[in-house]
Structures are given as structure tokens and as C-alpha cells.
Amino acid sequence: MTISDRYRQIVADLEACQSQLALGNEDLTVEIKIVAEAATQLRELLDQVGEIPRIRLETQLTPVLLKAHSQLDRARLLLEERDEQEAAADDVWDLQQAIYRLLNDL
């Protein structure tokens, strides 16, 4: 799978996670907003990611991925504070790991 395909998959997974959090969880508004911010930032480069030359991928994607990773970490910690949201925290952790693996491959 190419870098751009993996990036697109992360964005799709992040949007799915955001939708899952929003379903019937009115008390998670802060966490949902944080995940939505991360998704919005990654979505900004979604159309361009396949057109970025390989040599510039690291320079252009790394700051965006790091910021999204940081936001997801914040959301995960908030979710972990709520004991009943363990599955949601695990989903966010999986997304963080996917971003981390992509960063390592850049």
C-alpha cells in the first residue's frame, strides 16, 4: 500500500471513529470536537496527497500527521478518564498507532 493510500485510509478510519463517537454520546462533545479537528486537518491534504512528489512527502505530511496524532492523544486521554468509554479510547489508540507507523515510513 502506498503512502497516499495509507493516508487516505487513516482519514477514512478517523471519520468513521468520529461518527461512532457521535452516535448517542452527547456527553462526549469535547472528545468529538477534538477528533473532528484532527480529521479536518488531515482532510485538507487528502486530495493533494497523491500529487505530492515522493521527495516532499515527509516535509509536507509530517507536521499535519504530528498535530493530528497529538490531538488524538488528547482525545484518548479524555476518553480513558471516562471508564465507560474504554472501547472508544481503544479505537482512538489504534488510529494513533496507524499515524505513528505512517510517520515512521516517511
DRENTORKOL-3810 file (N, C-alpha, C; in nm, 4 decimals):
REM DRENTORKOL-3810
@n.u->0.0841; n.v->-0.1171; n.w->0.0000; ca.u->0.0000; ca.v->0.0000; ca.w->0.0000; c.u->0.0893; c.v->0.1244; c.w->0.0000
@n.u->0.0594; n.v->0.2192; n.w->-0.0841; ca.u->0.1406; ca.v->0.3403; ca.w->-0.0949; c.u->0.1146; c.v->0.4340; c.w->0.0231
@n.u->0.2026; n.v->0.5303; n.w->0.0371; ca.u->0.1877; ca.v->0.6302; ca.w->0.1438; c.u->0.0544; c.v->0.7030; c.w->0.1284
@n.u->0.0218; n.v->0.7435; n.w->0.0069; ca.u->-0.1025; ca.v->0.8175; ca.w->-0.0143; c.u->-0.2249; c.v->0.7306; c.w->0.0143
@n.u->-0.2184; n.v->0.6016; n.w->-0.0197; ca.u->-0.3301; ca.v->0.5114; ca.w->0.0121; c.u->-0.3459; c.v->0.4948; c.w->0.1624
@n.u->-0.2354; n.v->0.4822; n.w->0.2312; ca.u->-0.2403; ca.v->0.4687; ca.w->0.3770; c.u->-0.2928; c.v->0.5958; c.w->0.4414
@n.u->-0.2528; n.v->0.7111; n.w->0.3888; ca.u->-0.3016; ca.v->0.8395; ca.w->0.4390; c.u->-0.4526; c.v->0.8478; c.w->0.4215
@n.u->-0.4995; n.v->0.8124; n.w->0.3035; ca.u->-0.6435; ca.v->0.8150; ca.w->0.2764; c.u->-0.7191; c.v->0.7196; c.w->0.3687
@n.u->-0.6593; n.v->0.6033; n.w->0.3951; ca.u->-0.7229; ca.v->0.5062; ca.w->0.4841; c.u->-0.7312; c.v->0.5595; c.w->0.6265
@n.u->-0.6280; n.v->0.6275; n.w->0.6707; ca.u->-0.6294; ca.v->0.6877; ca.w->0.8049; c.u->-0.7405; c.v->0.7918; c.w->0.8138
@n.u->-0.7551; n.v->0.8739; n.w->0.7111; ca.u->-0.8607; ca.v->0.9755; ca.w->0.7112; c.u->-0.9980; c.v->0.9078; c.w->0.7164
@n.u->-1.0175; n.v->0.8025; n.w->0.6372; ca.u->-1.1454; ca.v->0.7308; ca.w->0.6372; c.u->-1.1726; c.v->0.6687; c.w->0.7743
@n.u->-1.0703; n.v->0.6072; n.w->0.8344; ca.u->-1.0865; ca.v->0.5464; ca.w->0.9667; c.u->-1.1154; c.v->0.6524; c.w->1.0732
@n.u->-1.0519; n.v->0.7662; n.w->1.0607; ca.u->-1.0735; ca.v->0.8749; ca.w->1.1555; c.u->-1.2162; c.v->0.9287; c.w->1.1450
@n.u->-1.2657; n.v->0.9426; n.w->1.0239; ca.u->-1.4035; ca.v->0.9875; ca.w->1.0056; c.u->-1.5027; c.v->0.8851; c.w->1.0602
@n.u->-1.4729; n.v->0.7571; n.w->1.0419; ca.u->-1.5593; ca.v->0.6525; ca.w->1.0964; c.u->-1.5583; c.v->0.6556; c.w->1.2491
@n.u->-1.4423; n.v->0.6777; n.w->1.3075; ca.u->-1.4308; ca.v->0.6879; ca.w->1.4532; c.u->-1.5093; c.v->0.8075; c.w->1.5048
@n.u->-1.5001; n.v->0.9181; n.w->1.4333; ca.u->-1.5736; ca.v->1.0380; ca.w->1.4717; c.u->-1.7239; c.v->1.0108; c.w->1.4684
@n.u->-1.7706; n.v->0.9447; n.w->1.3661; ca.u->-1.9133; ca.v->0.9117; ca.w->1.3551; c.u->-1.9561; c.v->0.8184; c.w->1.4674
@n.u->-1.8716; n.v->0.7210; n.w->1.4982; ca.u->-1.9022; ca.v->0.6253; ca.w->1.6042; c.u->-1.9120; c.v->0.6945; c.w->1.7400
@n.u->-1.8225; n.v->0.7887; n.w->1.7646; ca.u->-1.8274; ca.v->0.8628; ca.w->1.8905; c.u->-1.9534; c.v->0.9477; c.w->1.8998
@n.u->-1.9951; n.v->1.0028; n.w->1.7868; ca.u->-2.1104; ca.v->1.0931; ca.w->1.7858; c.u->-2.2430; c.v->1.0195; c.w->1.8042
@n.u->-2.2473; n.v->0.8909; n.w->1.7740; ca.u->-2.3717; ca.v->0.8155; ca.w->1.7848; c.u->-2.4131; c.v->0.7975; c.w->1.9299
@n.u->-2.5094; n.v->0.8749; n.w->1.9702; ca.u->-2.5681; ca.v->0.8579; ca.w->2.1026; c.u->-2.4803; c.v->0.8953; c.w->2.2199
@n.u->-2.3777; n.v->0.9721; n.w->2.1977; ca.u->-2.2884; ca.v->1.0116; ca.w->2.3069; c.u->-2.2842; c.v->1.1631; c.w->2.3196
@n.u->-2.3924; n.v->1.2216; n.w->2.3662; ca.u->-2.3976; ca.v->1.3668; ca.w->2.3808; c.u->-2.2987; c.v->1.4167; c.w->2.4859
@n.u->-2.2609; n.v->1.3311; n.w->2.5787; ca.u->-2.1700; ca.v->1.3729; ca.w->2.6854; c.u->-2.0229; c.v->1.3746; c.w->2.6418
@n.u->-1.9945; n.v->1.3361; n.w->2.5181; ca.u->-1.8570; ca.v->1.3337; ca.w->2.4685; c.u->-1.8276; c.v->1.4491; c.w->2.3727
@n.u->-1.8931; n.v->1.5606; n.w->2.3891; ca.u->-1.8790; ca.v->1.6697; ca.w->2.2927; c.u->-1.7353; c.v->1.7200; c.w->2.2798
@n.u->-1.6638; n.v->1.7292; n.w->2.3894; ca.u->-1.5251; ca.v->1.7768; ca.w->2.3840; c.u->-1.4393; c.v->1.6789; c.w->2.3048
@n.u->-1.4533; n.v->1.5505; n.w->2.3338; ca.u->-1.3748; ca.v->1.4491; ca.w->2.2654; c.u->-1.4086; c.v->1.4442; c.w->2.1167
@n.u->-1.5375; n.v->1.4566; n.w->2.0852; ca.u->-1.5803; ca.v->1.4535; ca.w->1.9452; c.u->-1.5223; c.v->1.5729; c.w->1.8703
@n.u->-1.5208; n.v->1.6885; n.w->1.9331; ca.u->-1.4644; ca.v->1.8079; ca.w->1.8697; c.u->-1.3151; c.v->1.7917; c.w->1.8433
@n.u->-1.2443; n.v->1.7324; n.w->1.9363; ca.u->-1.1002; ca.v->1.7128; ca.w->1.9197; c.u->-1.0738; c.v->1.6175; c.w->1.8037
@n.u->-1.1477; n.v->1.5080; n.w->1.7976; ca.u->-1.1320; ca.v->1.4115; ca.w->1.6879; c.u->-1.1712; c.v->1.4769; c.w->1.5554
@n.u->-1.2750; n.v->1.5598; n.w->1.5566; ca.u->-1.3184; ca.v->1.6294; ca.w->1.4352; c.u->-1.2106; c.v->1.7262; c.w->1.3854
@n.u->-1.1424; n.v->1.7938; n.w->1.4776; ca.u->-1.0337; ca.v->1.8838; ca.w->1.4388; c.u->-0.9209; c.v->1.8068; c.w->1.3710
@n.u->-0.8871; n.v->1.6918; n.w->1.4269; ca.u->-0.7821; ca.v->1.6090; ca.w->1.3677; c.u->-0.8235; c.v->1.5634; c.w->1.2277
@n.u->-0.9486; n.v->1.5223; n.w->1.2126; ca.u->-0.9985; ca.v->1.4784; ca.w->1.0826; c.u->-0.9965; c.v->1.5927; c.w->0.9812
@n.u->-1.0346; n.v->1.7107; n.w->1.0249; ca.u->-1.0363; ca.v->1.8269; ca.w->0.9357; c.u->-0.8960; c.v->1.8599; c.w->0.8863
@n.u->-0.8001; n.v->1.8548; n.w->0.9749; ca.u->-0.6623; ca.v->1.8847; ca.w->0.9356; c.u->-0.6103; c.v->1.7830; c.w->0.8341
@n.u->-0.6376; n.v->1.6568; n.w->0.8580; ca.u->-0.5905; ca.v->1.5548; ca.w->0.7648; c.u->-0.6652; c.v->1.5639; c.w->0.6318
@n.u->-0.7920; n.v->1.5999; n.w->0.6365; ca.u->-0.8731; ca.v->1.6108; ca.w->0.5150; c.u->-0.8220; c.v->1.7204; c.w->0.4220
@n.u->-0.7570; n.v->1.8223; n.w->0.4764; ca.u->-0.7070; ca.v->1.9335; ca.w->0.3949; c.u->-0.6075; c.v->1.8869; c.w->0.2888
@n.u->-0.5300; n.v->1.7844; n.w->0.3181; ca.u->-0.4314; ca.v->1.7337; ca.w->0.2222; c.u->-0.4790; c.v->1.6086; c.w->0.1490
@n.u->-0.6004; n.v->1.5659; n.w->0.1747; ca.u->-0.6495; ca.v->1.4401; ca.w->0.1185; c.u->-0.6429; c.v->1.4372; c.w->-0.0337
@n.u->-0.6886; n.v->1.5414; n.w->-0.0993; ca.u->-0.6881; ca.v->1.5435; ca.w->-0.2459; c.u->-0.5488; c.v->1.5615; c.w->-0.3037
@n.u->-0.4617; n.v->1.6265; n.w->-0.2297; ca.u->-0.3281; ca.v->1.6570; ca.w->-0.2797; c.u->-0.2255; c.v->1.5483; c.w->-0.2516
@n.u->-0.2540; n.v->1.4586; n.w->-0.1603; ca.u->-0.1521; ca.v->1.3652; ca.w->-0.1129; c.u->-0.0965; c.v->1.2771; c.w->-0.2249
@n.u->-0.1770; n.v->1.2415; n.w->-0.3214; ca.u->-0.1290; ca.v->1.1586; ca.w->-0.4318; c.u->-0.0435; c.v->1.2346; c.w->-0.5314
@n.u->-0.0507; n.v->1.3669; n.w->-0.5292; ca.u->0.0234; ca.v->1.4503; ca.w->-0.6235; c.u->0.1536; c.v->1.5046; c.w->-0.5660
@n.u->0.1754; n.v->1.4851; n.w->-0.4378; ca.u->0.2976; ca.v->1.5344; ca.w->-0.3748; c.u->0.4131; c.v->1.4447; c.w->-0.4173
@n.u->0.5198; n.v->1.5034; n.w->-0.4700; ca.u->0.6362; ca.v->1.4221; ca.w->-0.5082; c.u->0.6927; c.v->1.3472; c.w->-0.3872
@n.u->0.7397; n.v->1.2283; n.w->-0.4103; ca.u->0.7909; ca.v->1.1412; ca.w->-0.3037; c.u->0.8947; c.v->1.2133; c.w->-0.2166
@n.u->0.9775; n.v->1.2924; n.w->-0.2775; ca.u->1.0839; ca.v->1.3594; ca.w->-0.2040; c.u->1.0288; c.v->1.4652; c.w->-0.1064
@n.u->0.9080; n.v->1.5155; n.w->-0.1307; ca.u->0.8500; ca.v->1.6191; ca.w->-0.0458; c.u->0.7428; c.v->1.5659; c.w->0.0490
@n.u->0.7132; n.v->1.4373; n.w->0.0410; ca.u->0.6086; ca.v->1.3806; ca.w->0.1267; c.u->0.6379; c.v->1.4026; c.w->0.2748
@n.u->0.7596; n.v->1.3724; n.w->0.3148; ca.u->0.7948; ca.v->1.3841; ca.w->0.4558; c.u->0.7771; c.v->1.5272; c.w->0.5055
@n.u->0.8243; n.v->1.6228; n.w->0.4280; ca.u->0.8181; ca.v->1.7627; ca.w->0.4696; c.u->0.6752; c.v->1.8138; c.w->0.4795
@n.u->0.5892; n.v->1.7696; n.w->0.3905; ca.u->0.4535; ca.v->1.8219; ca.w->0.3891; c.u->0.3585; c.v->1.7447; c.w->0.4801
@n.u->0.3775; n.v->1.6148; n.w->0.4938; ca.u->0.2841; ca.v->1.5351; ca.w->0.5734; c.u->0.3186; c.v->1.5298; c.w->0.7218
@n.u->0.4454; n.v->1.5324; n.w->0.7552; ca.u->0.4864; ca.v->1.5156; ca.w->0.8945; c.u->0.4215; c.v->1.6152; c.w->0.9905
@n.u->0.4223; n.v->1.7457; n.w->0.9624; ca.u->0.3602; ca.v->1.8383; ca.w->1.0585; c.u->0.2106; c.v->1.8130; c.w->1.0776
@n.u->0.1423; n.v->1.7818; n.w->0.9703; ca.u->-0.0016; ca.v->1.7567; ca.w->0.9777; c.u->-0.0291; c.v->1.6286; c.w->1.0565
@n.u->0.0477; n.v->1.5247; n.w->1.0281; ca.u->0.0295; ca.v->1.3973; ca.w->1.0985; c.u->0.0636; c.v->1.4098; c.w->1.2465
@n.u->0.1684; n.v->1.4824; n.w->1.2790; ca.u->0.2061; ca.v->1.5002; ca.w->1.4193; c.u->0.0994; c.v->1.5757; c.w->1.4969
@n.u->0.0425; n.v->1.6789; n.w->1.4348; ca.u->-0.0613; ca.v->1.7551; ca.w->1.5031; c.u->-0.1864; c.v->1.6696; c.w->1.5235
@n.u->-0.2242; n.v->1.5917; n.w->1.4225; ca.u->-0.3406; ca.v->1.5031; ca.w->1.4359; c.u->-0.3138; c.v->1.3981; c.w->1.5433
@n.u->-0.1934; n.v->1.3440; n.w->1.5465; ca.u->-0.1569; ca.v->1.2448; ca.w->1.6475; c.u->-0.1694; c.v->1.3051; c.w->1.7875
@n.u->-0.1220; n.v->1.4271; n.w->1.8025; ca.u->-0.1294; ca.v->1.4957; ca.w->1.9315; c.u->-0.2742; c.v->1.5173; c.w->1.9745
@n.u->-0.3579; n.v->1.5596; n.w->1.8823; ca.u->-0.4990; ca.v->1.5808; ca.w->1.9145; c.u->-0.5676; c.v->1.4504; c.w->1.9509
@n.u->-0.5353; n.v->1.3439; n.w->1.8780; ca.u->-0.5950; ca.v->1.2146; ca.w->1.9101; c.u->-0.5489; c.v->1.1650; c.w->2.0466
@n.u->-0.4247; n.v->1.1953; n.w->2.0812; ca.u->-0.3751; ca.v->1.1561; ca.w->2.2127; c.u->-0.4533; c.v->1.2278; c.w->2.3221
@n.u->-0.4814; n.v->1.3538; n.w->2.2994; ca.u->-0.5607; ca.v->1.4316; ca.w->2.3958; c.u->-0.7015; c.v->1.3739; c.w->2.4091
@n.u->-0.7627; n.v->1.3413; n.w->2.2959; ca.u->-0.8972; ca.v->1.2835; ca.w->2.2984; c.u->-0.8965; c.v->1.1476; c.w->2.3675
@n.u->-0.7936; n.v->1.0675; n.w->2.3407; ca.u->-0.7851; ca.v->0.9343; ca.w->2.4022; c.u->-0.7725; c.v->0.9446; c.w->2.5532
@n.u->-0.6911; n.v->1.0373; n.w->2.6000; ca.u->-0.6752; ca.v->1.0544; ca.w->2.7444; c.u->-0.8062; c.v->1.0970; c.w->2.8101
@n.u->-0.8791; n.v->1.1843; n.w->2.7443; ca.u->-1.0093; ca.v->1.2249; ca.w->2.7978; c.u->-1.1068; c.v->1.1075; c.w->2.7996
@n.u->-1.1027; n.v->1.0265; n.w->2.6955; ca.u->-1.1901; ca.v->0.9092; ca.w->2.6903; c.u->-1.1529; c.v->0.8069; c.w->2.7979
@n.u->-1.0232; n.v->0.7915; n.w->2.8222; ca.u->-0.9797; ca.v->0.6967; ca.w->2.9249; c.u->-1.0209; c.v->0.7415; c.w->3.0641
@n.u->-1.0328; n.v->0.8726; n.w->3.0841; ca.u->-1.0784; ca.v->0.9226; ca.w->3.2135; c.u->-1.2214; c.v->0.8792; c.w->3.2413
@n.u->-1.2982; n.v->0.8600; n.w->3.1364; ca.u->-1.4348; ca.v->0.8088; ca.w->3.1491; c.u->-1.4255; c.v->0.6573; c.w->3.1361
@n.u->-1.4388; n.v->0.5890; n.w->3.2439; ca.u->-1.4200; ca.v->0.4440; ca.w->3.2447; c.u->-1.5112; c.v->0.3701; c.w->3.1479
@n.u->-1.6307; n.v->0.4220; n.w->3.1237; ca.u->-1.7260; ca.v->0.3527; ca.w->3.0380; c.u->-1.6923; c.v->0.3659; c.w->2.8895
@n.u->-1.5956; n.v->0.4475; n.w->2.8523; ca.u->-1.5611; ca.v->0.4706; ca.w->2.7122; c.u->-1.4316; c.v->0.3991; c.w->2.6717
@n.u->-1.4062; n.v->0.2826; n.w->2.7276; ca.u->-1.2822; ca.v->0.2117; ca.w->2.7008; c.u->-1.2689; c.v->0.1702; c.w->2.5542
@n.u->-1.3776; n.v->0.1246; n.w->2.4919; ca.u->-1.3732; ca.v->0.0820; ca.w->2.3514; c.u->-1.3417; c.v->0.2011; c.w->2.2607
@n.u->-1.3986; n.v->0.3159; n.w->2.2905; ca.u->-1.3718; ca.v->0.4356; ca.w->2.2107; c.u->-1.2255; c.v->0.4768; c.w->2.2251
@n.u->-1.1723; n.v->0.4693; n.w->2.3445; ca.u->-1.0319; ca.v->0.5028; ca.w->2.3673; c.u->-0.9409; c.v->0.4059; c.w->2.2914
@n.u->-0.9788; n.v->0.2790; n.w->2.2868; ca.u->-0.9015; ca.v->0.1802; ca.w->2.2114; c.u->-0.9026; c.v->0.2106; c.w->2.0617
@n.u->-1.0169; n.v->0.2540; n.w->2.0091; ca.u->-1.0264; ca.v->0.2900; ca.w->1.8675; c.u->-0.9370; c.v->0.4086; c.w->1.8349
@n.u->-0.9360; n.v->0.5068; n.w->1.9227; ca.u->-0.8513; ca.v->0.6241; ca.w->1.9013; c.u->-0.7041; c.v->0.5837; c.w->1.9104
@n.u->-0.6726; n.v->0.4933; n.w->2.0020; ca.u->-0.5347; ca.v->0.4437; ca.w->2.0149; c.u->-0.4905; c.v->0.3746; c.w->1.8861
@n.u->-0.5793; n.v->0.2958; n.w->1.8264; ca.u->-0.5469; ca.v->0.2285; ca.w->1.7001; c.u->-0.5171; c.v->0.3293; c.w->1.5893
@n.u->-0.5922; n.v->0.4385; n.w->1.5870; ca.u->-0.5671; ca.v->0.5438; ca.w->1.4887; c.u->-0.4321; c.v->0.6107; c.w->1.5133
@n.u->-0.4012; n.v->0.6332; n.w->1.6383; ca.u->-0.2714; ca.v->0.6920; ca.w->1.6716; c.u->-0.1584; c.v->0.6022; c.w->1.6234
@n.u->-0.1741; n.v->0.4725; n.w->1.6431; ca.u->-0.0707; ca.v->0.3787; ca.w->1.6000; c.u->-0.0556; c.v->0.3779; c.w->1.4475
@n.u->-0.1667; n.v->0.3883; n.w->1.3757; ca.u->-0.1610; ca.v->0.3935; ca.w->1.2294; c.u->-0.0857; c.v->0.5184; c.w->1.1832
@n.u->-0.1128; n.v->0.6308; n.w->1.2483; ca.u->-0.0422; ca.v->0.7548; ca.w->1.2146; c.u->0.1061; c.v->0.7413; c.w->1.2475
@n.u->0.1365; n.v->0.6822; n.w->1.3609; ca.u->0.2751; ca.v->0.6643; ca.w->1.4024; c.u->0.3517; c.v->0.5762; c.w->1.3025
@n.u->0.2886; n.v->0.4678; n.w->1.2582; ca.u->0.3535; ca.v->0.3793; ca.w->1.1605; c.u->0.3766; c.v->0.4524; c.w->1.0274
@n.u->0.2802; n.v->0.5345; n.w->0.9868; ca.u->0.2978; ca.v->0.6109; ca.w->0.8635; c.u->0.4110; c.v->0.7115; c.w->0.8782
@n.u->0.4178; n.v->0.7763; n.w->0.9922; ca.u->0.5284; ca.v->0.8709; ca.w->1.0178; c.u->0.6637; c.v->0.7998; c.w->1.0116
@n.u->0.6707; n.v->0.6812; n.w->1.0669; ca.u->0.7968; ca.v->0.6070; ca.w->1.0637; c.u->0.8368; c.v->0.5696; c.w->0.9213
@n.u->0.7394; n.v->0.5439; n.w->0.8359; ca.u->0.7693; ca.v->0.5057; ca.w->0.6994; c.u->0.8051; c.v->0.6253; c.w->0.6101
@n.u->0.7724; n.v->0.7442; n.w->0.6576; ca.u->0.8099; ca.v->0.8629; ca.w->0.5803; c.u->0.9582; c.v->0.8850; c.w->0.5940
END
